[in-house]
């Protein structure tokens, strides 16, 4: 089942191409987050097969991240914090996660829009406190691009690495399954056989002694 899902993700990214990566990563950076781990590694895998250019894939992912972040940035400016706190739960922005992201932004300042792109949960929400604080748009776009570029590069490399070492990974996977069979069935079976033999040998010894 997992293998079918992975194949489906790879073929979906292949079919959508670079524009699809832009759209999917824009969604990932918006208030309706789609895990980037489902987008960029398949692109890297396709790059290893020669079906995509890794640099264009990273560029598309970075562009999408910037666009999604800008949506959050302007959304925060447009509706403001009180509305966000009251109705944010309807677009998957909990009051707790918003408070946490604001605290992170307050502690680390504008650079948090760069660092925050590399952190789970905060990654897709860091644009909101930046918008609420009216952060300089040029700096916001630059820091977002740098953070998103690094994140997309890492995920794409993971997919590329899997694609270029697929045979070895399959072998490891086969060995892992073989070890699982040994641990689940063969070893318990051997234990049962050994115990049965010891019981039989002991009883036989007793009978011999009685005789």
Buried (B, 14 or more C-beta within 10 A) or exposed (E): EEEEEBEEBBEBBBEBBBEBBBBBBBBBBBBEBBEBEBBBBBBBBBBBEEBBBBEBBBBBBBBBBBBBBBBBBEBBBEBEBEEBBEEBEEEEBEEEBBEBBBEBBEEBEBEBBBBBBEBEBBBBBBBBBBBBBEBEEEBBBBBBBBBBBBBBBBBBBBBBBBBBEEEEEEEEEEEEEEEEEEEEEEEEEEEEEEEEEEEEEEEEEEEEEEE
